[in-house]
Amino acid sequence: MSISNRYRQILECIDRESDHLYEILPESTVNALRLVDIATEELQDWADAVGEISQLQLESKLSPVLLSAHGYLDRARVMLEKDGHQRGVDIVWELEQGIYRLLNDL
C-alpha cells in the first residue's frame, strides 16, 4: 500500500475512533477528546495533497505533520490514563502506533 493511501487510512481510522471515543467516554474527558480532534485536523490539512508529494519529499513534508498529530494523541492518552479511562487509553495507543509505523516507513 502506498504511503498516501496509508496516510489517508490512518486519518480515517483516527476520525472514526474519535467519534467512538466521544460515545464511550464521559464528558469529563472533553479536553483529551479535543486533542484527538486536533490530531485529526492536523492530518486532514494534508489529506488531499499527500498523493501529490514526490517520493523524495515525503519524509520532509509528512514527518512534521505526523509528529505533531502523534504528539496530540500522546497528550490525550496521558490525560485519559491519568483519569483511569483504560479503554480510551488503549484506543489512542493503537492510533499512535499507526502513525509511528508510517513514520518509520518514510
C-alpha positions in Angstrom: 0.0 0.0 0.0 1.3 3.4 -0.9 2.3 6.0 1.7 -0.5 8.3 0.6 -3.1 5.5 1.0 -1.8 4.6 4.4 -1.8 8.2 5.4 -5.5 8.5 4.4 -6.3 5.2 6.1 -4.7 6.4 9.3 -6.7 9.7 9.1 -10.0 7.8 8.5 -9.2 5.5 11.5 -8.4 8.4 13.8 -11.6 10.2 12.7 -13.7 7.1 13.2 -12.2 6.3 16.6 -12.6 9.9 17.7 -16.3 9.5 17.2 -16.2 6.2 19.1 -14.3 7.8 22.0 -17.0 10.5 22.3 -19.6 7.8 22.6 -17.8 5.7 25.3 -16.1 8.2 27.4 -17.7 10.6 29.9 -18.0 14.3 29.3 -15.2 14.9 31.9 -12.7 13.8 29.2 -13.6 16.5 26.8 -10.1 18.0 26.9 -8.4 14.8 26.0 -11.0 14.2 23.2 -10.4 17.7 21.9 -6.7 16.7 21.5 -7.7 13.7 19.4 -9.8 16.1 17.2 -6.8 18.4 16.8 -4.7 15.5 15.7 -7.4 14.7 13.1 -7.4 18.3 11.9 -3.6 18.3 11.6 -3.7 15.2 9.4 -6.7 16.4 7.4 -4.8 19.5 6.2 -2.6 17.2 4.1 -5.1 14.6 3.1 -5.7 15.9 -0.4 -2.1 16.9 -1.1 -0.4 13.8 0.2 -0.8 11.9 -3.1 0.9 14.7 -5.0 4.1 14.8 -2.9 7.1 13.3 -4.7 8.8 10.3 -3.2 11.9 12.3 -2.4 9.9 14.9 -0.4 7.6 12.5 1.5 9.7 12.4 4.7 10.4 16.1 4.9 6.8 17.1 4.2 4.9 14.5 6.2 7.2 13.9 9.2 6.4 17.2 10.9 2.6 16.7 10.4 2.7 13.1 11.6 4.9 14.0 14.6 2.5 16.8 15.5 -0.6 14.6 15.3 1.3 11.9 17.3 2.1 14.5 20.0 -1.6 15.5 20.3 -2.6 11.8 20.6 0.1 11.2 23.1 -1.1 14.0 25.3 -4.7 12.8 25.0 -3.6 9.3 26.0 -1.7 10.6 29.1 -4.8 12.6 30.2 -7.0 9.6 29.8 -4.6 7.4 31.6 -4.4 9.9 34.5 -8.2 9.8 34.8 -8.3 6.0 34.7 -10.1 5.5 31.3 -8.2 2.4 30.2 -10.4 1.6 27.2 -9.7 5.1 25.8 -6.0 4.8 26.5 -5.9 1.5 24.6 -7.7 3.0 21.6 -5.5 6.1 21.5 -2.4 3.9 21.9 -3.3 2.0 18.8 -3.8 5.2 16.8 -0.4 6.4 17.9 1.1 3.1 16.8 -0.4 3.5 13.3 1.3 6.9 13.0 4.6 5.6 14.4 4.7 2.8 11.9 4.1 5.2 9.0 6.8 7.5 10.3 9.2 4.5 10.4 8.4 3.7 6.7 9.1 7.2 5.4 
